[in-house]
Amino acid sequence: MQATRGAALSGQRETSDPPGRRRLGVLLAVAAGVYAADVISKVVVVATLPPRRLVHVVDGLLTLQLVRNSGAAFSIGTSMTVVFTLIAVGVIFFILRTSRQLRSLPWAVTLGLLLGGATGNLTDRLLRSPGLFRGDVVDWIQLPHWPVFNVADSAIVCGGLLAVLLAARGIRLDGTRDGYAAHRGPAGPGPGPQDRGQPGAPPSRQAAAHQPGPPTQPTQPSQPGQPGPAQERGSAAGDSRT
């Protein structure tokens, strides 16, 4: 019995692990794509774009400008560089730990955007001047009436909006929805043998309960002076003995 239980549990794990691994693969793929796009774009911008020079890509809509940002996304909190660095490390650790229970594809994309964006900006904090944990983040995308940002900032904002939307719709990391079990209700046991023929029992059991059996032969009462069945059996036994 223990071997059977072990085989059943291993079968359940094998069937439940692949979806989790696929969602984790989606998370890492999205994070790697965001990180690669952020790092490559920053390297190209730093190498080709002079500081504070405006390059109008789409006049009145999109402008490129190299800005060194010591704060958070969109140049917020420029005097709290170390604090934002520690926050980024905590966010990355939380996402990696949460990914073990990930079964939802939308959440995999959301966490991938957050992980890639946080890792991209954290790389600047660690490797760029003026020093470790105090490095300036490279921002270079400018829209009208909007602070200068980069690819990592946009991924973090998109991931945050998706997280709020998924939470508002009640979608969990494992793919279930809030209140789903309450709406389903517990499944009660089926009717037992004593419920056969009772109202509420399955039609097949009711039919089986009400199905007539084979007809029985009525017993004929013995007339006075005529031997009954028991007497006939006794006389037959006496004849056999003689």
N, C-alpha and C positions, 0 to 999 in steps of 0.2 A: 504493500500500500504506500509506503514511504517512497519507493522508487517511482510509483505512478504519480504521486503528488509532485515529486521533483521534476519528472518529465513534463507534467502539465505546467508547472511554474516556468520552466525553461522555455516551453513553447510560447507562453504568454509574453515573456520578456523578448523573445526573438521577434514576435509580431508587433510589439509595442516600441521596440528600440528603433527600427528603421525610420518611422516618421520623425522622431526626435532628432535623429542624426541628419536627416534631410533638412529639417528646419535650422539646425545648427550650421549646416553647410551654407544655407541661404544667408544666414546672419553674417558668417565670416566672409562670404563672397561680396556682399554689399559693403561691409566694412572695408575690405581690401580695395574695392573699387573707389570708394570715397577717399580713402587714405592715399592711394596712388594718384588720383586726380588732384588732390590738394597739394601733395608734395611736389609733383612735377610742375604744376602751374606756378607755385611759389618760386621754384628754382629758375624757371624761364623768366618770370617777371623780375626777379632780383638781378638776373644777368642782363636783361635787355631794357628795362624801363628805368630811366633816371628818377631819383627821389623827387616827389612833389610835382612831377611833370604830368600834365593832363593829356591823355590820348583819347580823343572822341571816336569811339567805334561806331555808335549810332547817335547822331547829333540829337541832343536833348533827351536821350533815353539811357544810353550806356556809355560810361566813361571809365577808363583805366587809370588808376593812380596808385603809386607805391607809397604805403603808409606803414610805419612801425608802431605796433599797438602793444602796450604793456598791460592792458586791461583784459576784460572778457570780450565776449562777442559784441561787435558793433562799437568797440572802443569804450565799453562801460567799465568803471572801476579801475582806472589806470594806476592807482596807487596800491592795489591789492594783488600784485602779480603772484606772490608766493601762495596766497590763499586760493586763488583760482587754479594754480598748479596742483595743489593738494586736492581740491574739489574734482579736478579732471581725473586724477589717479583713483579717487574713490568711486567715481562714476564708471570707469573702466572695470574696476574690480567687481562692482555690483552687477554690471551687465554680464560679465563672464560667469559669475556665480549663478545668476538667474537663468542663464541659457540652459542649464541642466534640466529644467522643467518646461522647456519651450516646445510647444506642439502647434502653435498658431503661425500660419504664414504671414499675415499682416504684422504680427508682433515681431517676427523674425526680420522683416524689412525695417521696421521701426527701430529695433535695437541695433541693427546693422548701421543705420544712418547715424545714430547717436554714438556708437562705438567708433566708427570711422572718423567722425568729426572731432570727437574728444581726443583721439589718438593723434590726429593731424596737428591740432593746436598744441598738444602736449609735446610733440617733437620739437616745435619751435621753442617752447619754454625750456627744454633741456639742452638744445644744441646751439641756439643763436645767442648773440650778445644781448645784454652785458654779462651773462653768466648762468650757471646751473640753477634751475628753478626760477630764474628771473629773466629769461630770454623774451625778447619782443616777438610778437606774432606778426607775420607779414599779411597785411590786408591790401587788396588791389582792385576790387570791384566796387564801383560807385553808381548808384541809381539816383534819380532826382528825389530830393528831400529825404534821403536815406543815408545813414552812416556807411563808411567804407567797410567792406567785409571781404571774406574769402570763401572758398569752396567748403571748408570745414564748418564755418559759421552757418552757411545755408543748409548744410546737412543736419546740423544740430537743431536748427529752427524747424525744419520739415519733420524731423523725427519727433520733436516735442509736440507739434500739432497733431501728428498721427497718434501719438500716445494718448493725448487728451480725447481725441475722437474715439479711439478703441475703448478707452475706459468709460466714456459716456454711453457707448452702445452695450456695455456690459460684457465685452469679449475678454476672456482671461488668457493668460500665457499658454495654458494647456489646450486652448481652442474651444472650451465650453463657454456658456453664457451664464450670467448671474440669474438665479431664479429658475433655471431650467429643470432642476430636480424637483423643486416645489410645485411647478406646473404639472409635471408628469405624475407625481404621487407614487407612493410605494405600491408595488405589485403584490397583491395578496395571494395566498395559496389557492390552488384550484379545489373544486369540490371533491370530497373524499367519497369512499364507497357508501357511507351512510346518507350522502346527499342524493343518491340516485333515485330518480322518480320524484324528487322534491322540486318545487318551483325554483327557478334560477339555475338548475343543473343544466349541463350541456344537452342539446336536443338528442344527440346520439345515446347518451346515458338514459334520458327519459324514455326514448323509444325502446331501449333494451329492457328497462324496468317494466314497461307496460306491454311488452310483447307476450302474447299468450303462450303457454307451454303445451305439451301434448295432452290430449284429452285422457282422462282417467276413467276406467270402467267402474260403474257403480256396483256395489255389492248387493246381491240379492238376499233378502231375508229368508231364513229357512222356515218352511211350513211345519206345522205340528205333525209329528210322525215321520218326518223326513230327516235323514241325518244331515247335519251341517258340514261345512268344510273340515272343521276340526275332527268331527267324528269319522268322516270318510278317511282322513289321513291316519287316524288311530286304527281303524279296521284294516286298512291296507298294511300297516306295520304288523298287526297280529297275524295276518295271512302269510306274510313273508317269514315270520318266525316259525310257523307251523310247516 
